[in-house]
Amino acid sequence: MASPDIYTEIERLNAIDSNYDRRRAIESMPSDERFTVQIVIDKIERFYGYIREDGFRDGRSVVGTMANGEQELKLVFPANMNDEIDDWNEGRTVTAHVSFHEFDSAYERYQMLVRGLAIPDEVTVDTLASDASPPPLEATSHDDPQETLDRESIAQTLEENERETNDRTTTDSQPTIESDHILENEKTDQEAPAVTTTEPSAHETGPAPKSKQESTSKPESEPEPKKATPQALEAPEQKPGDSAKLKSPPPSQLESTLDAVNVDSLNLPPPPVSSKTVAAPNKRTKDPNARKPRKSRKNKRRKGLKKNKSSKAAAITTAGSSHKTRPHSETNRPRSSTRRKTLTHKAATASKKKIFSTSLGTLMILVTAGVVIWVYSIFDQESRNPYRSYTAYSQHEEIFTSEPQDIIEPQAPNERDWAAIPTRGVWKRASLNTRTPDFTMDDISGNTYPSSIWMHPNEPAILISTRKVLHAYRFETRAGSIKDETPVGIRTEIKGISFSEDGTKVLLHQGGKPSSKLMVYSWPLNSNSEPIMETSNFTDASSIYLAPFNGFAFTRDISGKVTLHEFNLSAIGTSKTPFGLQASPPLNYPTLSTVPSRLITINDKHDQLVGYNSNSEPSWQSSINGIPFKMHSSTHQSNYIATINQDRQIRIYQTSFKRPYWAINGLVGSPSSINMAPNGTHLAFSPNNNSNEIWVINFMTGEVITRLGDDKATKYDWFRFSPNSKFLYALASKNELHVWEIKN
């Protein structure tokens, strides 16, 4: 069994209230102090904690409860005992030599380091039970004095219990029989009194006088209990009415004073029988010091009403009665008191009603004044504003209806808090119906997706290339779209088409290796048009087209990356190559901007905008945005950049600052496509991926000026503004081209 020192030590530690002091007490223990503990295993697991001593890393830990106790312990075993511990099971009892390591306040248990097992084999529960029970007392010839005193104290306690049992077996009129009386009656038979028994009904007199022996005998000292073999003794039967003298039975041999006393063997007279009936026990009386139950207010009120009713009934006299109430009788006093209370209650009620009516009148006056002021402010605002204020807003509408709002003029990004971005929701002046296309060109390229679509910078005309066929259309308000003639001599594949900045020339990139050509035609085209200049002296690309500003052209490679080059259009037709220096690195989906950043793109991580003006390092970079960019748009006539992020906001950047200038929000979904008009004030975007509409918004104010679409719920692949911002053309499904005129 475990040493008691571990129990004493744990009691000492548990008496410490503070966990900090308890840990300090454990740390102050000598390192070589050992304890023996017996624990019942609850759980076995791998130990992951840190211990400075070597040998315990990657060891096993056993969590369990101390034997004959309730304290939970955690024993940490060395790693060299892992194989032995892995064979143990839950419920097993283990004895080990341990030392205290720390106290785990989260689980209220002590962690101990095992220094060795006290018993190699398992200690069973039966062994614990045999150890816990004290050994039986054995009578030896050489007793220890302390054990003798313990036995005497136990015998004395048992004698006291015997006397209490005798008291319960005898009646109240019979005196207590001591053990010396028993011995004295056993020695002699001549001193026993004669007893006569009769019917119980014959004894109607008082109690019989006590015998001389009982009155004169004195109690002697109680002898020590002696062990003897008990023998059952039967007393002679006594019939009712038999007055013969009782003879004492032979002396009984008692085993010890601890045995029960046989009353029949004492030769005592029977108790007197009284004719009086036994009185019933008295009822339980209330304790005068007990706390009286508190009466509820309702019970007090009922009691008062009963008193009032009884007093009123006592004051009423009948016609034949001579009883007259006296002026100061008890019946009149409650009546006057009740009347006085009633009058006081009525006065208090009237006062409360007066206060309530006054407060209600004051409240009505204040509410009326507030309504008047509110109505006046509305009329005053409408008289000053020529536009009516639209307050209608429905959750079923995607655009908020509002009165006209001014241009957004936020504080510069470098002068405000970096996290504070001014925002404005999209709005409209009135309800907007979807506008159908003004011009529609059906089946512009058959089953082939058009390779290039380019609109004239100044005229309502457009060129469409299907790689092998070139189409030209002109728009007229009354006649609609009119198909124009194109040169008949164009036979080979057309890779790219574009207009010059003034719109007087058309550049065609035609053919493939080794017959690729750059040809320049004069505008307008006809069936007999011939190129005024052509050249084959250039490095071929997937597509070549002119930039919207003079002196530059774009080349697109097979991977889709675009590069800006210096380009001399007048060099076509000479022996010189029209391409000059490379003005930018290859970029993915770049857009144009003003100097000093001609091209704007999104980096590979989609968290930053980058601007280039040369083939070297970037000329401008925005701040890194935690919300990824989806797409962006800009124009060569403005330094504003519009971006769409994953949070359904349209952010407006300016190349003068790294942080966004302002944001347009209030969109139900995330826009799927965006294009900035060359005027630098309007945007066209699709509200969401499943939308069949195109919204045109003034991003300077946030106003949606028009909604474009058709009656067939057609979806659009892409859309562009014309170079003069007066038209918007979009490629619809089935290779249809829709064109709208933007008047405002």
C-alpha positions in Angstrom: 0.0 0.0 0.0 1.2 3.5 -0.7 3.0 5.5 1.9 0.8 8.0 3.7 3.3 10.8 3.1 1.8 11.4 -0.4 -1.6 12.0 1.1 -0.2 14.4 3.7 1.8 16.3 1.1 -1.2 16.6 -1.2 -3.4 17.8 1.7 -0.8 20.4 2.5 -0.6 21.6 -1.2 -4.4 21.7 -1.6 -4.7 23.9 1.5 -2.8 26.6 -0.5 -5.4 28.9 -2.1 -3.2 30.5 -4.8 -2.1 28.4 -7.8 1.0 30.5 -8.0 2.0 29.8 -4.4 1.2 26.1 -5.0 3.6 25.9 -7.9 6.3 27.7 -5.9 5.8 25.2 -3.1 6.3 22.3 -5.6 9.4 24.0 -7.0 10.8 24.4 -3.4 10.7 20.6 -2.8 14.1 18.8 -2.7 14.9 17.2 -6.0 15.7 13.9 -4.4 12.5 13.7 -2.4 10.5 10.6 -3.4 6.9 9.5 -2.7 5.1 6.3 -3.2 1.7 6.5 -4.9 -0.9 4.0 -5.9 -3.1 5.1 -8.9 -6.0 3.6 -10.8 -5.5 4.1 -14.5 -8.2 6.1 -16.4 -6.3 7.0 -19.5 -2.9 6.3 -21.2 -1.6 8.7 -23.8 1.6 10.0 -25.3 3.3 12.8 -23.4 3.9 15.9 -25.5 5.0 18.3 -22.7 8.5 19.7 -22.1 10.6 18.4 -19.2 14.2 19.5 -18.6 15.3 16.1 -17.4 16.5 13.6 -20.0 14.6 10.5 -20.8 11.0 11.7 -20.5 10.6 13.1 -24.1 8.2 11.0 -26.2 7.4 9.0 -23.1 3.9 7.9 -21.9 1.7 9.6 -19.4 -0.9 7.9 -17.2 -3.9 9.9 -15.9 -5.8 8.4 -13.0 -7.2 8.7 -9.5 -5.3 7.9 -6.3 -6.3 4.7 -4.6 -8.5 5.3 -1.6 -8.8 8.9 -2.6 -10.4 11.3 -5.1 -7.3 13.4 -6.2 -6.5 13.1 -9.9 -2.9 12.7 -10.9 -0.8 12.5 -14.1 2.2 10.3 -14.0 4.9 10.8 -16.6 7.0 7.7 -17.3 10.4 7.6 -19.0 10.6 6.7 -22.7 12.3 3.4 -21.9 9.2 2.1 -20.3 6.9 2.7 -23.3 6.7 -1.0 -24.3 5.7 -2.0 -20.9 3.1 0.8 -20.4 1.5 0.1 -23.8 0.4 -3.3 -22.5 -1.5 -1.8 -19.6 -5.2 -1.3 -19.7 -7.6 1.2 -18.1 -8.7 0.2 -14.6 -5.4 -1.3 -13.7 -3.8 -0.2 -10.4 -0.1 0.7 -10.4 2.2 1.6 -7.5 5.2 3.8 -8.4 7.9 5.9 -6.8 7.4 9.5 -8.0 8.4 13.1 -7.4 6.3 16.2 -7.8 6.8 18.2 -11.1 4.1 20.8 -11.4 0.4 21.6 -10.8 -2.1 21.7 -13.8 -4.6 24.3 -12.7 -6.8 23.7 -15.8 -7.5 20.1 -14.7 -6.9 20.6 -11.0 -4.3 17.7 -10.9 -0.7 17.2 -10.1 1.9 16.1 -12.6 4.5 13.7 -11.2 7.7 12.2 -12.7 8.0 8.4 -12.2 11.3 7.3 -10.8 10.5 3.6 -10.8 7.7 1.0 -10.2 7.3 -0.2 -6.6 5.7 -3.6 -7.5 6.5 -5.0 -11.0 3.2 -7.0 -11.1 -0.3 -5.6 -11.2 -1.9 -4.8 -7.8 -5.5 -6.0 -7.9 -8.5 -4.4 -6.2 -8.8 -7.4 -3.8 -5.4 -6.7 -2.5 -6.4 -3.1 -1.9 -9.5 -4.2 0.0 -7.4 -6.6 2.2 -4.9 -3.9 2.9 -7.6 -1.3 3.8 -9.5 -3.5 6.3 -7.9 -3.6 9.8 -6.7 -7.0 11.2 -9.0 -8.8 13.7 -8.2 -8.5 17.4 -6.6 -11.7 18.8 -6.6 -12.6 22.5 -3.1 -13.3 23.5 -1.5 -13.9 26.8 0.7 -10.9 26.4 -1.6 -8.0 25.3 -0.4 -4.6 24.5 -1.7 -2.0 27.1 -3.1 0.2 24.4 -5.0 -2.7 22.9 -6.4 -3.6 26.3 -7.7 0.0 26.8 -9.3 -0.1 23.3 -11.2 -3.3 24.1 -12.3 -1.9 27.5 -13.7 1.3 25.7 -15.5 -0.9 23.2 -17.1 -3.0 26.0 -18.2 0.1 27.9 -19.8 1.5 24.7 -21.7 -1.8 24.1 -22.9 -1.8 27.8 -24.3 1.7 27.3 -26.2 0.5 24.2 -27.5 -2.5 26.2 -28.9 -0.2 28.8 -30.7 1.8 26.2 -32.2 -1.4 24.8 -33.5 -2.4 28.3 -35.1 1.0 28.8 -37.1 0.5 25.6 -38.3 -3.0 26.6 -39.5 -2.1 30.1 -42.5 0.0 30.9 -42.4 3.5 32.4 -43.6 2.3 35.9 -40.9 -0.4 36.1 -37.5 0.8 37.4 -34.3 0.1 35.4 -32.8 -3.3 36.1 -29.1 -3.3 36.6 -26.8 -6.2 35.9 -26.0 -6.7 39.6 -29.8 -7.4 40.2 -29.6 -10.2 37.7 -26.7 -11.8 39.5 -28.4 -11.4 42.9 -31.6 -13.0 41.7 -29.6 -15.9 40.3 -28.0 -16.6 43.7 -31.1 -17.0 45.9 -34.6 -18.1 45.5 -36.0 -17.4 48.9 -36.0 -13.6 48.5 -38.2 -13.6 45.4 -41.6 -12.0 46.2 -44.9 -13.9 45.8 -46.8 -12.6 42.8 -50.5 -13.4 42.1 -52.0 -12.8 38.6 -55.6 -12.1 37.8 -57.6 -11.2 34.8 -56.6 -7.8 33.3 -60.1 -6.5 34.0 -59.8 -7.1 37.8 -56.9 -4.7 38.3 -58.8 -1.4 38.6 -56.9 0.0 41.6 -53.8 2.1 41.7 -50.3 0.8 41.1 -48.9 -2.0 43.4 -46.4 -1.1 46.1 -42.8 -1.8 45.4 -41.1 -4.8 46.9 -38.7 -4.4 49.8 -35.9 -5.9 47.8 -36.2 -3.3 45.1 -36.4 -0.4 47.5 -33.5 -1.4 49.7 -31.1 -2.8 47.2 -28.2 -0.6 46.2 -26.4 -0.8 42.8 -23.0 -2.3 42.8 -20.1 -1.7 40.4 -20.6 -3.2 37.0 -18.4 -6.3 36.5 -16.3 -6.8 33.4 -18.0 -8.8 30.6 -17.2 -12.5 30.6 -17.4 -14.7 27.6 -19.9 -17.6 28.0 -22.0 -19.9 25.9 -25.6 -18.6 25.7 -28.4 -21.0 26.7 -32.0 -20.3 26.1 -34.1 -20.5 29.3 -37.9 -20.9 29.2 -40.0 -19.4 32.1 -42.9 -21.4 33.5 -46.2 -20.5 31.9 -48.6 -18.5 34.1 -52.3 -18.7 33.5 -54.8 -15.9 34.3 -56.2 -16.1 37.8 -53.5 -18.4 39.1 -52.4 -17.1 42.6 -49.8 -19.7 43.2 -46.4 -18.6 44.2 -43.9 -18.3 41.4 -40.8 -20.3 41.8 -37.6 -18.9 40.5 -36.1 -20.8 37.5 -32.6 -22.2 37.7 -29.9 -19.6 37.3 -29.3 -18.7 33.7 -25.8 -18.8 32.2 -25.1 -15.5 30.4 -22.6 -15.4 27.7 -21.7 -11.8 28.5 -23.4 -8.6 29.6 -23.7 -7.6 25.9 -26.5 -10.2 25.4 -30.2 -9.1 25.6 -31.9 -9.6 29.1 -34.6 -12.2 29.4 -37.3 -10.4 31.4 -39.2 -13.7 32.2 -36.2 -15.0 34.0 -36.1 -12.1 36.5 -39.1 -13.3 38.7 -40.4 -9.7 38.8 -44.1 -8.9 39.6 -46.2 -8.0 36.5 -47.0 -4.3 35.9 -50.3 -3.1 37.3 -53.2 -2.9 34.9 -55.4 0.2 35.0 -58.9 0.4 33.9 -58.4 3.8 32.5 -58.0 4.1 28.8 -54.8 5.3 27.5 -55.1 9.0 26.7 -54.5 10.1 23.2 -51.4 12.1 22.6 -51.8 15.8 22.8 -51.9 17.8 19.6 -48.8 19.5 18.5 -48.7 23.0 19.9 -47.3 25.9 18.1 -44.0 27.2 19.0 -44.5 30.8 20.4 -41.1 31.8 19.2 -41.7 30.6 15.7 -42.0 33.2 13.0 -45.6 33.8 11.9 -46.4 33.4 8.2 -46.6 36.7 6.4 -50.0 37.7 5.4 -50.4 38.7 1.8 -51.9 42.0 0.8 -54.9 40.2 -0.7 -55.7 38.4 2.6 -55.4 41.6 4.6 -57.9 43.3 2.2 -60.3 40.5 2.5 -60.1 40.6 6.3 -60.7 44.3 6.3 -63.8 43.9 4.1 -65.2 41.2 6.4 -64.8 43.6 9.4 -66.5 46.4 7.5 -69.4 44.1 6.6 -69.8 42.8 10.2 -69.7 46.4 11.6 -72.4 47.5 9.1 -74.6 44.5 9.9 -74.3 45.2 13.6 -75.4 48.8 13.2 -78.7 47.8 11.4 -81.7 47.4 13.7 -85.0 45.8 12.9 -88.4 47.4 13.3 -89.3 45.6 16.5 -86.0 45.9 18.1 -85.4 48.3 21.0 -81.6 48.4 20.3 -80.3 51.9 19.5 -76.9 52.6 18.3 -74.9 55.0 20.5 -73.1 57.9 18.9 -69.7 56.7 20.0 -70.2 52.9 19.7 -67.7 50.6 18.2 -69.9 50.0 15.2 -69.7 53.6 14.1 -65.9 54.0 14.3 -65.0 51.7 11.4 -67.6 53.4 9.3 -66.3 56.9 9.7 -62.7 55.6 9.2 -63.7 53.9 5.9 -65.5 57.0 4.7 -62.4 59.1 5.4 -60.2 56.7 3.5 -62.6 56.7 0.5 -62.6 60.5 0.4 -58.8 60.6 0.5 -58.6 58.0 -2.3 -61.1 60.0 -4.5 -59.0 63.1 -4.0 -55.8 61.3 -5.0 -57.5 59.9 -8.1 -58.8 63.3 -9.2 -55.3 64.7 -8.7 -53.7 62.0 -10.9 -56.3 62.5 -13.6 -55.6 66.2 -13.6 -51.9 65.6 -14.0 -52.4 63.1 -16.8 -54.7 65.4 -18.7 -52.1 68.2 -18.4 -49.3 66.0 -19.6 -51.3 64.7 -22.5 -52.2 68.2 -23.6 -48.6 69.3 -23.5 -47.6 66.3 -25.6 -50.2 67.0 -28.2 -49.0 70.6 -28.5 -45.4 69.4 -29.0 -46.4 66.8 -31.6 -48.5 69.4 -33.5 -45.6 71.9 -33.5 -43.2 69.2 -34.9 -45.6 68.2 -37.7 -46.0 71.9 -38.7 -42.3 72.5 -38.8 -41.7 69.3 -40.8 -44.3 70.2 -43.4 -43.0 73.8 -43.7 -39.5 72.5 -44.3 -40.7 70.2 -47.1 -42.6 73.0 -48.8 -39.6 75.4 -48.4 -37.2 72.9 -49.9 -39.5 72.2 -52.9 -39.9 75.9 -53.5 -36.1 76.5 -53.7 -35.3 73.3 -55.8 -36.6 73.3 -59.4 -36.5 69.5 -59.3 -39.0 67.4 -57.3 -37.5 65.2 -54.7 -37.9 61.5 -55.5 -38.0 59.4 -52.3 -39.5 56.3 -53.8 -37.1 53.3 -53.3 -38.2 49.8 -53.7 -36.2 46.7 -52.9 -37.3 45.2 -56.2 -35.5 48.0 -58.2 -31.8 47.8 -58.8 -31.3 51.6 -59.0 -32.1 54.1 -56.3 -34.3 57.0 -57.4 -33.0 60.3 -56.1 -33.0 64.0 -56.9 -30.1 65.3 -59.0 -26.8 65.2 -57.2 -23.7 67.3 -57.8 -20.3 66.1 -59.0 -18.3 64.1 -56.5 -15.6 66.4 -55.1 -13.8 64.3 -52.5 -10.7 65.2 -50.6 -7.4 64.2 -52.3 -6.3 60.7 -51.2 -3.0 62.0 -49.9 -4.8 64.4 -47.6 -7.2 62.1 -45.9 -7.1 58.9 -43.9 -6.1 56.0 -46.1 -9.0 53.8 -45.0 -11.6 56.6 -45.6 -12.8 56.3 -49.3 -15.8 58.6 -50.2 -18.6 56.5 -51.8 -21.8 57.3 -53.6 -24.5 54.9 -54.6 -25.8 54.6 -58.1 -29.0 56.6 -58.7 -31.4 57.7 -61.3 -33.6 60.8 -61.7 -36.7 58.8 -62.8 -37.7 55.4 -63.9 -35.6 54.1 -66.8 -36.9 51.8 -69.4 -34.6 49.6 -71.4 -33.6 51.1 -74.7 -33.6 48.9 -77.8 -30.8 49.2 -80.3 -31.0 52.0 -82.8 -29.1 50.0 -85.4 -28.9 46.2 -85.8 -26.6 44.2 -88.2 -27.7 40.6 -88.4 -25.3 37.8 -89.1 -22.2 40.0 -89.7 -19.8 37.1 -90.0 -21.9 34.0 -90.4 -20.7 31.2 -88.2 -17.3 32.8 -87.8 -16.5 34.9 -84.8 -15.5 38.4 -86.0 -11.7 39.0 -85.7 -11.8 42.8 -85.5 -14.4 45.6 -85.3 -13.3 49.2 -85.5 -15.5 52.3 -85.6 -14.7 55.5 -87.4 -13.4 58.3 -85.0 -15.7 61.0 -86.5 -18.4 59.4 -88.7 -21.2 56.9 -87.9 -19.4 54.1 -89.8 -17.9 50.8 -88.8 -15.5 48.2 -90.3 -16.0 44.5 -89.5 -13.4 41.8 -90.4 -14.1 38.1 -90.5 -10.5 37.3 -91.5 -11.4 36.5 -95.1 -14.2 39.1 -95.7 -14.2 42.8 -94.9 -17.6 44.5 -94.3 -18.4 48.2 -94.0 -21.6 49.8 -92.6 -22.9 53.3 -92.3 -25.6 54.5 -89.9 -28.4 56.9 -90.8 -31.2 57.8 -88.5 -34.0 57.3 -91.0 -32.5 54.6 -93.3 -30.8 52.6 -90.5 -27.6 50.7 -91.1 -26.4 50.8 -94.8 -23.8 48.4 -96.1 -21.0 50.1 -98.0 -18.6 48.7 -100.6 -15.2 47.4 -99.8 -12.2 46.8 -102.1 -12.6 43.7 -104.3 -8.8 43.1 -104.4 -8.7 42.0 -100.8 -8.5 38.2 -101.0 -6.2 36.9 -98.3 -6.8 36.7 -94.6 -7.3 40.0 -92.7 -5.6 40.0 -89.3 -6.3 43.5 -88.2 -8.0 46.8 -89.2 -7.8 50.3 -87.7 -8.3 53.9 -88.4 -5.8 56.7 -88.1 -6.4 59.4 -85.5 -8.0 61.8 -88.0 -9.9 59.0 -89.8 -8.6 59.7 -93.2 -6.6 56.5 -93.6 -7.3 52.8 -93.0 -4.5 50.3 -92.0 -5.0 46.7 -93.0 -2.8 43.9 -91.7 -3.2 41.2 -94.3 -1.9 37.6 -94.9 0.4 35.3 -93.1 4.1 34.3 -93.4 5.8 34.8 -95.8 3.2 37.0 -97.6 2.1 39.3 -94.7 1.6 42.9 -95.7 0.7 46.3 -94.2 -1.5 48.2 -96.6 -2.8 51.8 -96.2 -6.1 52.8 -97.9 -7.8 56.2 -98.1 -11.2 56.6 -96.5 -14.0 56.2 -97.7 -13.6 52.8 -99.3 -15.2 51.5 -102.5 -14.9 48.4 -104.6 -12.1 49.9 -106.7 -10.0 51.2 -103.9 -6.3 50.4 -104.1 -3.7 50.7 -101.3 -1.8 53.9 -101.4 1.1 52.4 -99.5 2.1 48.8 -98.6 5.2 47.2 -97.1 6.5 43.7 -96.1 9.5 45.0 -94.2 8.4 44.4 -90.6 8.4 41.7 -88.0 5.1 39.8 -88.4 2.7 39.4 -85.5 -0.7 37.9 -84.8 -2.3 41.3 -85.2 -1.2 44.9 -85.9 -3.4 48.0 -85.5 -2.9 51.7 -85.0 -3.1 53.5 -81.6 -5.7 56.2 -81.2 -2.9 58.8 -81.0 -0.3 59.4 -83.8 3.1 57.9 -83.8 2.3 54.5 -82.1 0.9 51.1 -83.0 0.0 47.9 -81.1 1.2 44.4 -81.9 -0.5 41.3 -80.4 1.4 38.0 -80.2 -0.1 34.5 -80.3 -0.4 34.3 -76.4 -2.6 37.5 -76.5 -0.1 39.9 -74.9 0.0 43.4 -76.3 3.1 45.6 -76.9 3.2 49.3 -77.8 5.7 50.4 -80.5 6.7 53.6 -82.1 5.2 53.6 -85.6 5.8 55.8 -88.6 2.8 55.5 -91.0 4.6 57.6 -93.7 7.4 55.0 -93.8 5.1 52.5 -95.4 5.9 52.2 -99.1 9.6 52.9 -98.6 12.5 50.7 -97.8 12.4 51.6 -94.2 10.5 49.6 -91.6 7.6 51.6 -90.1 8.2 50.2 -86.5 10.5 52.1 -84.1 11.4 51.5 -80.5 9.4 49.3 -78.2 7.4 51.5 -75.8 6.2 48.9 -73.3 6.8 45.3 -72.3 4.2 42.7 -73.4 1.1 43.1 -71.2 -2.2 41.3 -70.6 -5.3 43.4 -71.5 -3.7 46.8 -71.2 -5.8 50.0 -71.5 -4.7 53.5 -72.6 -4.1 56.5 -70.4 -2.5 59.9 -70.6 1.2 60.6 -70.1 3.2 59.8 -68.0 1.6 56.3 -68.1 0.3 55.4 -71.6 -0.6 51.8 -70.7 -2.4 50.6 -67.5 -2.6 46.9 -66.6 -3.2 44.6 -63.5 -0.3 42.7 -62.1 -0.2 38.9 -61.9 -1.4 38.9 -58.3 -4.5 41.0 -59.2 -3.9 43.3 -56.2 -2.2 46.3 -57.9 -2.5 48.6 -60.9 0.7 49.2 -62.9 1.4 51.9 -65.5 4.1 51.9 -68.2 5.5 54.5 -70.5 8.6 52.7 -71.7 10.0 49.2 -72.0 11.8 49.5 -68.6 10.4 49.9 -65.1 6.8 51.0 -64.4 6.1 54.7 -64.4 3.2 54.4 -61.9 1.9 51.9 -59.4 -1.2 52.0 -57.2 -1.3 50.9 -53.6 -1.8 47.2 -53.0 -5.5 46.5 -52.5 -6.6 43.7 -50.2 -9.7 43.1 -52.4 -8.6 41.6 -55.8 -9.2 43.4 -59.0 -11.5 41.8 -61.7 -11.0 44.2 -64.6 -10.3 47.8 -65.3 -10.8 50.4 -68.0 -9.3 53.8 -69.0 -8.9 56.1 -72.0 -6.1 58.0 -73.6 -8.0 61.3 -73.1 -8.2 61.1 -69.3 -6.1 60.1 -66.3 -9.0 58.4 -64.5 -9.0 54.6 -64.2 -12.2 52.6 -63.3 -11.8 49.2 -61.7 -14.2 46.5 -60.7 -13.3 44.5 -57.5 -14.7 41.4 -55.9 -16.7 43.5 -53.4 -19.2 44.8 -56.1 -17.8 48.3 -56.0 -16.5 50.5 -58.9 -13.4 52.3 -57.7 -12.0 55.4 -59.4 -8.3 55.9 -59.5 -6.2 58.8 -60.8 -2.6 58.4 -61.9 -1.6 61.3 -59.7 -2.3 59.2 -56.5 -1.7 55.7 -55.5 -4.9 55.2 -53.5 -8.5 55.3 -55.0 -10.1 58.7 -55.3 -13.7 57.6 -54.7 -16.0 54.6 -55.2 -19.5 53.9 -56.7 -21.5 51.3 -54.8 -25.1 50.2 -54.4 -24.9 47.5 -57.1 -26.8 44.3 -56.4 -24.3 42.1 -58.2 -20.7 42.3 -59.3 -20.3 43.8 -62.9 -19.0 41.4 -65.5 -17.6 43.9 -68.0 -16.7 47.6 -68.1 -15.6 50.2 -70.7 -14.8 53.9 -70.2 -15.9 56.4 -72.7 -13.1 58.5 -74.4 -14.6 61.6 -72.9 -13.4 60.4 -69.5 -16.7 60.9 -67.6 -18.9 57.9 -68.4 -18.7 54.2 -68.0 -20.6 51.3 -69.6 -20.9 48.1 -67.6 -23.0 45.0 -67.3 -24.7 44.8 -63.9 -23.9 41.1 -63.4 -23.0 37.9 -65.2 -26.6 37.0 -66.0 -27.7 40.4 -67.0 -29.0 41.2 -70.5 -28.6 44.9 -70.1 -25.8 47.5 -70.4 -25.9 50.5 -68.0 -24.3 53.8 -68.9 -23.3 55.7 -65.8 -21.7 59.1 -65.2 -19.0 58.1 -62.7 -18.5 61.8 -61.7 -22.0 61.9 -60.1 -23.0 58.2 -59.9 -26.1 58.8 -62.1 -27.3 56.0 -64.4 -28.3 57.9 -67.6 -29.6 55.0 -69.7 -30.2 51.2 -69.7 -29.5 49.5 -73.0 -30.8 46.1 -74.2 -33.4 44.5 -76.5 -36.7 42.7 -76.1 -35.2 39.2 -76.7 -33.2 39.0 -73.4 -30.0 38.9 -75.5 -26.7 38.7 -73.7 -23.7 40.6 -74.9 -20.1 39.3 -75.2 -18.5 42.7 -75.2 -19.2 46.4 -75.9 -17.2 49.5 -76.8 -17.7 53.3 -77.0 -17.0 55.0 -80.3 -13.9 57.2 -80.4 -16.1 60.3 -80.1 -18.3 58.9 -77.3 -21.5 59.3 -79.3 -22.2 55.7 -80.0 -21.9 52.4 -78.2 -21.7 49.1 -80.1 -22.0 45.6 -78.6 -21.6 42.1 -80.0 -24.6 40.0 -79.2 -25.3 36.4 -79.5 -25.6 34.8 -83.0 -23.0 37.3 -84.2 -25.4 40.3 -84.2 -24.0 43.8 -83.8 -26.2 46.3 -81.9 -25.5 50.0 -82.0 -27.0 52.7 -79.7 -26.7 56.4 -80.1 -25.7 58.1 -76.8 -27.3 61.6 -77.1 -26.8 62.9 -73.5 
